[in-house]
Amino acid sequence: MPSFSATTDVVKFVNENSQFPYDSTYIGKSDLPAEHAESLFNLSDGQVYGPYQYGDYFALSRSMGRKAGAKARASHILISFTGSRAQPKEDRTKEEAKVKAEGILAEVMANPDSFTMQAFTASEDQGSAQKGGDLDFFGPGQMVPAFNDFVFNNPIGKVGLVETEFGYHIIKVTDKQDAIRLATIAQKIEASEKTSENAYTNAVKFELVMNEKSFETAKKRS
């Protein structure tokens, strides 16, 4: 059986040897286990890291590639209207909402530093308004299409107006982040009296056996 680094069918290898199925999601550095994040995030395509201990599991991770700008961060100011999916602070028509949103956009374009205060005072997305409009990092498809397209198709610093079913959004793209896709084999560490002191030694044995045998065999021998 080929090793994890040599196999040509990584998905099958993971699904046959791990307690968790293969996950094709691209993940940012901030979403990785903190103590291993640097090493995992900097893997070259096809490179294997581990074994490493993550909680109650021994794990081996193989890089399946990197995607530039796969995560984005944005802030917005939402101006909704009566009948939209968001509740406006006052009754207003769609036309009135657009006029108000265009007015705020003009102010923000003239004075970029005013964005945060405008979000605090005018935005009708109460959750993000309390954070100056910040929505933190998100991946493709997590926002409604028009919002998603504006953020992922524009560079950091871009400000613009977008209409969705929630109303009118004044959006500012604040950051973008590369992400990686990992194939990870994980197996739960069996408890024993010397688990903590033997963990690293067992992990090294586990790695060596993985070069020639299946993950299950490695587990039994460690």
C-alpha positions in Angstrom: 0.0 0.0 0.0 1.5 3.4 -0.9 2.2 5.9 1.8 0.1 9.0 2.5 2.6 11.2 0.7 2.8 8.8 -2.3 -0.8 7.8 -2.9 -2.4 9.1 -6.0 -6.0 8.7 -4.6 -5.8 11.0 -1.6 -9.5 11.1 -1.0 -9.9 7.4 -0.9 -6.8 7.0 1.3 -8.3 9.4 3.9 -11.8 7.9 3.8 -10.4 4.4 4.4 -8.0 5.3 7.1 -9.4 8.3 9.1 -12.1 8.6 11.6 -13.3 11.7 9.7 -14.1 11.8 6.0 -12.2 13.9 3.6 -13.2 17.6 3.6 -12.6 19.6 0.5 -13.2 23.0 2.2 -10.5 25.7 1.9 -9.6 27.0 5.3 -7.7 30.1 6.4 -4.8 30.2 8.8 -6.9 31.4 11.6 -9.1 28.3 11.4 -6.2 25.9 11.9 -5.1 24.4 15.2 -3.1 27.3 16.8 0.1 25.4 17.7 0.3 23.8 14.3 -1.1 26.6 12.1 2.2 28.0 10.8 3.5 24.6 9.7 0.2 23.5 8.2 -0.5 26.8 6.4 3.0 26.8 4.8 2.9 23.3 3.4 3.8 23.0 -0.3 1.3 21.2 -2.5 1.5 17.4 -1.7 3.7 17.9 1.3 2.7 16.0 4.5 2.9 17.4 8.1 2.9 15.2 11.2 2.1 13.2 12.9 0.9 15.8 15.4 -1.4 15.7 18.3 -4.6 17.7 18.1 -6.8 17.4 21.1 -7.5 13.7 21.6 -6.2 12.7 18.1 -3.1 11.9 16.3 -3.2 13.4 12.8 -1.3 13.6 9.5 -2.2 16.3 7.1 -1.3 16.6 3.4 -1.6 19.9 1.5 -4.1 19.7 -1.4 -3.2 23.2 -2.7 -3.6 26.9 -1.9 -6.2 29.4 -3.1 -5.4 33.1 -3.2 -8.1 35.4 -1.8 -10.3 32.5 -0.7 -11.4 34.2 2.4 -12.6 37.8 2.5 -13.5 40.4 5.2 -15.9 43.2 4.7 -17.8 45.9 6.5 -21.3 47.1 5.5 -24.0 49.6 6.2 -27.4 48.3 5.5 -30.3 50.5 4.6 -33.5 48.4 4.3 -37.0 49.2 3.2 -40.5 48.1 4.0 -41.0 44.7 2.5 -37.3 43.7 2.5 -36.0 40.8 4.5 -34.5 43.2 7.0 -36.6 45.3 9.3 -36.0 49.1 8.7 -35.9 51.4 11.7 -38.7 53.4 10.1 -41.2 52.9 7.2 -39.5 53.8 3.9 -40.1 52.8 0.3 -37.4 51.1 -1.8 -36.8 54.4 -3.6 -36.3 56.2 -0.3 -33.9 53.6 0.9 -31.9 53.9 -2.2 -31.7 57.6 -1.9 -30.6 57.4 1.7 -28.0 54.7 0.9 -26.6 56.8 -2.0 -26.3 59.8 0.4 -24.3 57.7 2.9 -22.1 56.3 0.1 -21.3 59.9 -1.0 -20.4 60.9 2.6 -18.2 57.8 3.0 -16.4 58.4 -0.4 -15.7 62.0 0.6 -14.6 61.0 4.1 -13.5 57.3 4.4 -13.0 57.6 8.1 -16.7 58.2 8.6 -17.6 54.6 7.6 -17.5 53.2 11.1 -19.6 55.9 12.6 -22.2 55.7 9.8 -22.4 51.9 10.5 -23.0 52.6 14.2 -25.7 55.2 13.7 -27.4 54.3 10.4 -27.0 50.5 9.6 -30.0 48.3 10.1 -28.0 45.2 10.5 -27.8 45.4 14.3 -25.3 42.6 14.7 -22.6 44.2 12.6 -23.5 47.8 13.4 -22.2 47.4 16.9 -18.9 46.4 15.4 -18.7 49.3 13.0 -20.2 47.2 10.2 -17.5 44.5 10.4 -18.6 41.1 9.2 -15.3 39.3 9.9 -13.9 36.7 7.5 -16.2 34.6 5.3 -15.8 32.3 2.4 -17.4 32.2 -1.1 -21.1 31.5 -1.0 -21.7 32.5 2.6 -23.3 35.8 1.6 -26.2 36.4 -0.8 -25.0 36.4 -4.4 -24.8 40.2 -5.1 -22.9 40.8 -1.9 -20.6 37.9 -2.4 -19.8 38.9 -5.9 -18.9 42.5 -5.0 -16.6 41.4 -2.2 -14.8 38.6 -4.1 -14.5 40.5 -7.4 -13.1 43.7 -5.9 -9.7 44.6 -4.3 -9.1 45.5 -0.6 -10.3 49.0 0.0 -13.0 49.1 -2.6 -16.3 50.7 -1.5 -19.6 50.5 -3.3 -23.4 50.1 -3.2 -25.1 46.8 -3.7 -28.8 45.9 -3.6 -30.0 42.6 -2.2 -33.2 41.2 -0.8 -32.2 42.7 2.6 -32.0 46.3 1.2 -29.1 48.5 0.1 -25.6 47.8 1.3 -22.7 50.2 1.4 -19.8 47.7 1.4 -16.2 48.2 2.1 -13.8 45.3 1.3 -11.4 45.4 4.3 -9.1 42.3 3.9 -8.5 39.1 1.9 -6.8 35.9 3.0 -5.3 32.9 1.2 -6.6 29.5 2.2 -5.4 26.0 2.0 -7.1 22.6 1.5 -5.9 19.8 3.6 -6.4 16.1 3.5 -6.2 14.9 7.1 -6.0 11.4 8.6 -7.0 11.4 12.3 -7.4 8.7 14.8 -8.3 9.0 18.4 -5.5 8.4 20.9 -6.2 5.4 23.1 -5.9 6.3 26.8 -3.2 4.6 28.9 -1.3 5.3 32.1 1.7 6.6 30.1 -0.2 8.2 27.2 1.1 11.7 27.9 4.8 10.7 28.2 4.7 8.3 25.3 2.6 10.4 22.9 5.4 11.8 20.9 7.3 8.4 20.7 4.2 6.7 19.6 3.5 9.3 17.0 7.0 8.9 15.5 6.6 5.1 15.3 3.2 5.8 13.8 4.7 7.9 11.1 7.4 5.3 10.2 4.9 2.5 9.9 2.6 4.7 7.7 5.4 4.7 5.1 4.7 1.1 4.4 1.5 0.0 6.1 -2.0 1.2 6.5 -3.0 3.7 9.1 -4.8 1.0 11.1 -1.6 -1.1 11.3 0.3 1.9 12.4 -2.2 2.5 15.1 -1.9 -1.0 16.4 1.9 -1.0 16.5 2.3 2.4 18.2 
